[in-house]
Amino acid sequence: EVGPGTPSGQLAQIIQKLEKPLQKINPDIVLVPGDTRSALGAALCANRLGMKVAHVEAVARSMEFDMEEEVNRRLIDHCSNLLFAPTLNCYKNLKKESVLGSTYLTGDTMYDVFLEFKKMLNLTKSGSGKYVLMTLHRRDNIQNYQKIKKILKLAKQISAKGWDVLFPIHPHTQKQIKSFGLSLNGINTINPVKYSEMLKLLCDANLLITDSGGLQKEAYWLNTPCITLRKSTEWVETLDGKHNILLSRITESSMNIIMNILRQNQI
């Protein structure tokens, strides 16, 4: 029942509204996954109530201080009793930061979920697609007029080259684009899709353009090339072998980079 509001206002509501339910349940441990505002609120509330906190997906680091998720996970990590690192790189970060809780290298729960769905959906590349999948939701991209304008222009250029640009559009992203008076003509916008449908789209896509951390990993696991519209990534493993390329600024050479990937990976 936390409604719209400022980030600090929502965080305060989350902490306040969780207090009574947690006291009523009185759990042995509160398991907090990820790096959302809700996760931070839960960790802080449980910690202040004297309850043990365990963090799943601990110490993923992008080193982007202006990104909310980066600050969230740092705060969660440093008030957690148990920290479960999904990758060796994350585990090394834990050791560097000298967190007070106990640390464990456990692997990635997202990969466990992915493998279940891959088997259930029988995900294999059909060879029938000729499209680029695009998602955008981070404030750094969608609240900057010049940046979102350049991203949309790039998508339209890809479309003009004969590649369908499929864009499951987040409601907040759509609202922001509309407020800037920018056009989505030439881009195939669709409503947000459920997880299984997103995996199907990602499997057959010739390229993913995104600012999502989770989709970077899923593209890597599906062997779908990825362009990440950020200056860094928490999942540095995806950068090996150029499976994932960071593109923090849209320049004149950006289209060449994308077309080279599309030509090399045309199914």
Protein Blocks (a to p, Z undefined) as FASTA:
>chain_A
ZZcddfklmmmmmmmmmmmmmmmnopabdcdehjbfklmmmmmmmmmnopacddehihia
ehiaklmklmmmmmmmmmcfbdcdfbfklmmmmmmnopabdcddebjfklmmmmmmmmmn
opacehlaccdddddfbfklmmmmklmmmmmmmmmmmmmnopacdddddfklmmmmmmno
pafehiacdddddfklmmmmmmmpmbdcdfbfklmmmmmmnopacdddbfbdfblmlmgg
hlaccdfbccfklmmmmmmmmmmmoZZ
